[in-house]
Amino acid sequence: IEKFVDSLLQSSHFGEQWARHWMDVVRFSETHGNEWNYEVHHAWRYRDYLIRAFNDDVPYDRFVREHIAGDLLPDPRRNEREHFNESVIGTGFFRFGEVNHDDCISLRSIGYDLADNQIDTLTKAFQATTVACARCHDHKMDAVSMSDYYSLLAVLRSSRNVSHCIDTPEVNAEARLRMKAIKSNLRRELAAAWRREIPALSQ
């Protein structure tokens, strides 16, 4: 039995099996649903991140930190074989869930509905309790108040969705040096062009 269990734990399929369960918890999908069903770009990266995390025995507390603030960790976990930042991929779970196709400016409630979905998923996944109903009232059974809910909402609504480059610095080091040289030449050429135009502006 011990050998059989070890063989299962060492199998690459171990991570695939458990990632499937976790993807259900965080409502993983490759589209946002609703009428227009927009694609969730690079959703597969999060799926593969999960498989690697389970196969590499990433400690649970680290796993939680990477999901909630993987882009802010002072010591991000690096994938040395493929040269990218693993930690930042964990935050991708905030991007899943149903999204309406209207903007959040003229129809402000949509933005709050998205954050409500994030709160619901975040708390169910990491606190094993539903906090979303505290949007309208204090919890009747659990010690979750509307004040708690709106404090968490304030954190999510004061954050913004951004795209991160997951490559480690050395991956693009050569290209960045070339761009820096090109930028320096462009500045000289632009400065010369502007100087040529100054006499015309003074007339």
C-alpha positions in Angstrom: 0.0 0.0 0.0 2.8 2.4 0.9 4.5 1.9 -2.5 1.2 2.4 -4.3 0.5 5.6 -2.4 4.0 6.9 -3.1 3.6 6.1 -6.8 0.3 8.1 -6.9 1.9 11.0 -5.0 4.9 11.1 -7.4 2.7 11.0 -10.5 2.3 14.2 -12.5 -1.4 13.3 -12.6 -1.6 14.0 -8.8 -1.5 17.7 -9.5 -4.0 17.4 -12.3 -6.5 15.6 -10.1 -6.4 18.1 -7.2 -6.2 21.1 -9.5 -9.6 20.0 -10.9 -11.2 20.2 -7.4 -9.6 23.6 -6.7 -10.7 25.0 -10.0 -14.3 24.2 -9.0 -13.7 26.1 -5.7 -12.5 29.3 -7.5 -15.1 29.0 -10.3 -12.4 28.6 -13.0 -13.5 29.1 -16.5 -12.0 30.2 -19.8 -14.8 32.6 -20.6 -16.8 35.2 -18.5 -20.2 33.8 -19.4 -23.1 36.1 -19.8 -24.4 37.3 -23.2 -21.1 38.0 -25.0 -19.0 35.3 -23.2 -15.7 37.1 -23.4 -12.5 35.0 -23.2 -10.5 35.0 -20.0 -7.1 35.5 -21.6 -4.3 33.1 -20.5 -6.7 31.3 -18.1 -4.6 28.2 -18.9 -1.7 29.7 -17.1 -3.6 29.6 -13.8 -4.7 26.0 -14.4 -1.0 25.0 -15.0 0.1 27.0 -12.0 -2.3 24.9 -9.8 -1.0 21.6 -11.2 2.6 22.6 -10.5 1.8 23.9 -7.0 0.2 20.6 -6.0 2.9 18.5 -7.6 5.6 20.7 -5.9 4.0 20.5 -2.5 3.7 24.3 -2.1 2.8 24.9 1.5 -0.8 26.0 2.0 0.0 29.3 3.7 2.2 30.2 0.7 -0.5 29.1 -1.7 -3.0 31.4 0.1 -0.6 34.4 0.0 0.0 33.9 -3.7 -3.7 33.9 -4.4 -4.5 37.0 -2.4 -1.4 39.1 -3.0 1.1 37.1 -5.2 2.0 40.3 -7.1 3.2 42.0 -3.8 5.3 39.3 -2.2 8.8 40.4 -1.5 10.1 36.9 -2.2 8.2 35.6 -5.3 8.4 31.9 -6.1 10.4 31.5 -9.3 10.0 28.7 -11.9 13.7 28.2 -12.5 13.2 25.7 -15.3 11.0 28.0 -17.5 12.2 31.4 -16.0 9.0 33.0 -14.8 7.4 34.2 -11.6 5.0 31.6 -10.2 3.6 33.7 -7.4 2.0 36.4 -9.5 0.0 33.8 -11.5 -2.0 32.9 -8.3 -3.7 36.3 -8.3 -5.4 35.3 -11.6 -8.2 33.6 -9.6 -9.7 37.1 -9.1 -10.3 37.3 -12.8 -12.7 34.4 -13.1 -16.5 34.5 -12.7 -19.3 36.0 -14.6 -18.8 39.4 -16.1 -21.4 41.6 -17.7 -20.5 43.3 -21.0 -21.5 46.8 -20.0 -19.0 49.2 -18.4 -18.8 50.0 -14.7 -19.1 53.7 -15.2 -22.6 54.3 -16.5 -23.9 51.2 -14.8 -22.0 51.4 -11.5 -23.8 48.4 -9.9 -21.9 46.1 -12.3 -18.6 46.9 -10.7 -20.0 46.1 -7.3 -21.5 42.8 -8.6 -18.0 41.8 -9.8 -16.5 42.6 -6.4 -19.3 40.8 -4.7 -18.5 37.7 -6.7 -14.8 38.0 -5.8 -15.7 38.4 -2.1 -18.0 35.3 -2.2 -15.3 33.2 -3.9 -12.4 34.5 -1.7 -14.2 33.8 1.6 -15.7 30.5 0.6 -12.3 29.3 -0.6 -10.1 30.5 2.3 -12.6 30.9 5.2 -15.0 28.1 4.3 -17.9 30.4 4.9 -20.3 32.6 2.9 -19.7 36.3 3.5 -21.5 37.7 0.4 -24.9 37.8 2.1 -23.5 40.3 4.6 -23.8 42.8 1.6 -27.4 43.3 2.8 -27.5 42.2 6.5 -25.4 41.0 9.4 -25.0 37.2 9.3 -27.6 35.5 11.4 -25.5 32.4 12.2 -21.9 33.5 11.8 -20.0 36.4 13.3 -19.8 38.3 9.9 -21.2 41.8 9.9 -22.0 44.2 7.1 -19.1 46.3 8.4 -16.8 43.3 7.7 -18.2 42.9 4.3 -17.8 46.5 3.3 -14.3 46.7 4.7 -13.3 43.8 2.4 -15.2 45.4 -0.5 -13.2 48.6 0.1 -9.9 46.6 -0.3 -11.1 45.1 -3.6 -12.7 48.2 -5.1 -9.6 50.3 -4.3 -7.5 47.8 -6.2 -7.4 47.6 -10.0 -6.9 44.9 -12.5 -3.6 45.0 -14.2 -1.5 42.8 -16.5 1.8 41.6 -15.2 4.8 40.3 -17.1 5.6 36.9 -15.5 9.0 36.5 -17.1 12.0 36.8 -14.7 14.2 39.8 -15.4 16.9 37.9 -17.3 14.5 36.7 -19.9 14.1 40.1 -21.5 17.4 41.6 -20.4 18.9 41.7 -23.9 15.8 43.1 -25.5 15.5 45.8 -22.8 19.1 46.9 -23.4 18.4 47.2 -27.2 15.3 49.2 -26.5 17.2 51.5 -24.1 19.7 52.2 -26.9 16.9 52.8 -29.4 15.1 55.1 -27.0 18.3 57.2 -26.5 18.6 57.6 -30.3 14.9 58.5 -30.6 15.3 61.2 -28.0 18.1 62.9 -29.9 16.2 62.8 -33.2 13.0 64.1 -31.5 14.9 66.9 -29.8 16.5 67.9 -33.1 13.1 67.9 -34.9 11.6 70.0 -32.1 14.4 72.5 -32.3 13.9 72.9 -36.1 10.2 73.7 -35.4 10.8 76.3 -32.8 11.3 79.3 -35.2 7.9 78.5 -36.9 6.2 78.5 -33.5 7.5 81.9 -32.5 6.0 83.6 -35.6 
